[in-house]
Amino acid sequence: MQIAIVTVSDRASRGECEDLSGPLIETWLARAITSPYKLTKRTSPMGLSPFAMNGSISATSIAST
């Protein structure tokens, strides 16, 4: 199973602040899911689709898992 955590934040995507919500979600997933999974994490600025980012996850790969 593949899971993507996408955080949308202008400041975090520019490295001006730490992303706090992404790591919280990752911790929750580790406790909630007992099956093996592959985790992909991305931080995207507002107004930019995280699926359009260079080198990012694709909507197709998420839908197919």
Buried (B, 14 or more C-beta within 10 A) or exposed (E): EEBBBBBBBBEBBEEEEEBEEBEEBEEEEEEEEEEEEEBBBBBBBEEEEBBEBEEBBEEEEBEEE
